């Protein structure tokens, strides 16, 4: 299951809050929710009856959701600023690459990849966050994923850029004189991080051999 999937309620039944106030909110949220159906993606009813507009989350959870949304939005904005600074040439000047054309070109290529990867990862995080929050699947255990996912996406994009630069993906983006190709590749690698990870796993299997599955026998030895 990918990050964007919402687990069905029968497989992920909530245990419920511990204190009395949150228990009352929890009971009201369940009463104001409807079972998921195949029409949810078409209607976008967020699994609630009509004319039910009040939030189903307690106040302290709403604050945490908004803080997460603000963080991911900030990362998204910083990634856009990073792409702009790279395109304007400021990044190469700050890192003292002025006068070294080839070095600056290499820096810009990988900066485009990383910033675009963070951009794609943060955009995916925003999409995931509003979906799970609206449908009642937000939980504390995913908080670390939401914080680290954009950074992980930037790392994936950097690795994909290096592998493409080495020709291991079967295509070459080095002949492009603009940044559009690097931004596009980095964004795709960041937004579809799972697919990028699987592709790198395929390359690792080819280079180093596929790891043999270790059979685990649950029968205790005598």
C-alpha positions in Angstrom: 0.0 0.0 0.0 1.4 3.4 -1.0 1.5 6.5 1.2 -1.6 8.0 -0.5 -3.9 5.0 0.2 -6.4 5.2 3.0 -6.7 1.9 4.8 -10.2 0.4 5.0 -11.8 0.9 8.4 -12.3 -2.8 8.9 -8.6 -3.4 8.8 -7.6 -0.3 10.8 -10.3 0.2 13.5 -9.5 3.1 15.8 -9.0 2.2 19.4 -10.4 5.6 20.4 -9.1 8.4 22.7 -8.4 7.9 26.4 -9.9 10.9 28.2 -13.6 11.6 28.6 -13.8 14.8 26.6 -12.1 13.2 23.5 -14.3 10.1 23.9 -17.4 12.2 23.5 -15.9 13.9 20.4 -14.9 10.5 19.1 -18.4 9.1 19.6 -19.9 12.1 17.9 -17.5 11.8 15.0 -18.4 8.1 14.5 -22.1 9.0 14.6 -21.6 11.7 12.0 -19.7 9.4 9.6 -21.0 7.1 6.9 -19.4 3.8 5.7 -16.9 4.2 2.8 -18.2 3.3 -0.6 -17.0 3.0 -4.2 -18.6 6.4 -5.0 -16.3 8.4 -2.5 -13.8 9.3 -5.2 -16.5 10.6 -7.5 -18.7 12.5 -5.0 -16.0 13.5 -2.5 -18.4 13.3 0.4 -15.6 12.6 2.9 -17.7 9.8 4.4 -20.1 12.1 6.1 -23.9 12.7 5.7 -25.2 15.8 3.9 -25.3 19.2 5.7 -22.8 18.0 8.2 -20.2 20.7 8.2 -18.7 20.6 11.7 -15.2 19.2 12.2 -14.9 15.7 13.7 -11.6 16.4 15.3 -10.9 17.9 18.8 -9.3 21.3 19.0 -5.8 20.1 19.8 -5.8 17.7 16.9 -6.9 20.5 14.5 -3.9 22.6 15.7 -1.6 19.8 15.0 -3.0 19.2 11.5 -2.7 22.9 10.7 0.9 22.9 11.9 1.7 20.0 9.7 0.0 21.7 6.7 2.0 24.9 7.5 5.2 23.0 7.6 4.7 21.1 4.3 3.5 24.4 2.7 6.7 26.1 3.9 8.8 23.3 2.5 6.9 23.6 -0.8 7.6 27.4 -1.0 11.3 27.0 -0.1 11.7 24.4 -2.9 10.2 26.9 -5.4 12.6 29.6 -4.1 15.5 27.1 -4.5 14.6 26.5 -8.1 14.3 30.2 -8.7 17.7 30.9 -7.1 19.3 28.1 -9.2 17.8 29.4 -12.4 18.9 33.0 -11.6 22.5 31.8 -10.9 22.6 33.0 -7.3 23.2 29.6 -5.9 26.4 29.1 -8.0 27.6 32.6 -7.0 27.0 31.9 -3.3 28.9 28.6 -3.5 31.8 30.3 -5.3 31.3 28.6 -8.6 31.5 31.9 -10.6 33.9 31.6 -13.5 33.8 27.8 -13.4 31.3 27.1 -16.1 31.3 23.3 -16.0 31.3 23.2 -12.2 28.4 25.6 -12.1 26.5 23.6 -14.7 26.9 20.4 -12.7 25.8 22.2 -9.5 22.7 23.7 -11.2 21.7 20.3 -12.6 21.7 18.5 -9.3 20.2 21.6 -7.5 17.3 21.5 -10.0 16.9 17.8 -9.3 16.9 18.1 -5.5 14.7 21.2 -5.2 12.2 19.7 -7.7 12.2 16.4 -5.8 11.4 18.3 -2.6 8.7 20.2 -4.5 7.1 16.9 -5.7 7.4 15.3 -2.3 5.8 18.2 -0.5 3.0 18.5 -3.1 2.3 14.8 -2.6 2.4 15.3 1.2 -0.1 18.2 1.0 -2.4 16.0 -1.2 -2.1 13.1 1.3 -2.7 15.3 4.3 -5.9 16.9 3.2 -7.3 13.6 2.0 -6.7 11.7 5.3 -7.7 14.7 7.4 -11.0 15.1 5.6 -11.8 11.4 5.7 -10.9 10.9 9.3 -7.8 8.8 8.8 -5.3 11.3 10.3 -3.2 9.7 13.0 -0.2 10.6 15.1 1.9 7.6 13.8 2.1 9.2 10.3 3.4 12.5 11.6 7.1 11.5 11.2 6.4 10.4 7.6 4.8 13.7 6.8 7.8 15.6 8.2 10.5 13.6 6.5 8.7 12.7 3.2 9.7 15.9 1.3 13.3 15.5 2.4 13.3 11.9 1.4 11.9 12.9 -2.0 14.8 15.3 -2.5 17.2 12.5 -1.8 15.5 10.2 -4.2 15.6 12.9 -6.9 19.3 13.5 -6.3 20.0 9.7 -6.7 17.8 9.5 -9.8 19.8 12.4 -11.3 23.1 10.7 -10.6 21.9 7.4 -12.0 20.5 9.1 -15.1 23.8 11.0 -15.5 25.6 7.7 -15.4 23.3 6.3 -18.1 21.9 3.5 -15.9 18.3 4.5 -16.7 18.8 4.2 -20.4 18.3 7.9 -21.2 20.4 11.0 -21.0 19.3 14.5 -19.9 22.8 16.1 -20.0 22.3 17.4 -23.6 19.6 19.8 -22.4 20.7 23.4 -22.0 17.7 24.5 -19.9 16.6 23.5 -16.5 13.1 22.2 -17.5 14.3 18.6 -18.1 16.0 18.4 -14.7 13.1 20.0 -12.9 10.7 17.6 -14.6 12.7 14.5 -13.8 13.3 15.6 -10.2 9.6 16.4 -9.7 8.5 13.0 -11.0 11.1 11.2 -8.8 10.0 13.2 -5.8 6.2 12.9 -6.3 6.4 9.2 -7.3 9.0 8.3 -4.7 7.7 4.7 -4.4 8.2 4.1 -8.2 11.6 5.7 -8.1 12.6 3.5 -5.2 11.4 0.4 -7.0 13.4 1.4 -10.1 16.6 1.8 -8.1 15.9 -1.6 -6.5 15.9 -3.1 -10.0 19.2 -1.4 -10.8 20.7 -2.7 -7.6 19.5 -6.2 -8.3 21.2 -6.0 -11.8 24.5 -4.6 -10.4 24.8 -6.6 -7.2 22.6 -9.6 -7.8 19.2 -10.2 -6.4 19.2 -11.1 -2.7 18.0 -14.6 -1.9 15.1 -14.7 0.4 16.0 -16.3 3.8 13.6 -19.0 4.8 12.4 -18.5 8.3 11.2 -21.7 9.9 9.0 -21.0 12.9 9.5 -24.5 14.2 11.8 -24.4 17.2 15.0 -26.4 16.9 15.6 -29.2 19.4 
